[in-house]
Amino acid sequence: MGHLTQKERLFVVKEAQKPNKKLSIIARALSCDRRTVS
């Protein structure tokens, strides 16, 4: 998740705490490795 800004990182954390099936889409949109998000 290295190059995200703090705002982006907080957004990802907030989304990750929801039962959100779109998380992989968010991760892809942020050019993250989905393995770090799962």
Steps between C-alpha positions, in 0.01 A plus 500: 500500500817709502432807286149593618438833665372498857149593381496210254630262765230606746239449228624149427502411869146635543376303199685188614310506829167471316366172359584638157517275195648785298820506703698323228371759252611781732838333541537465123402863452772603744750277318556291810594137515175334604693248710590781740131589538337159539 
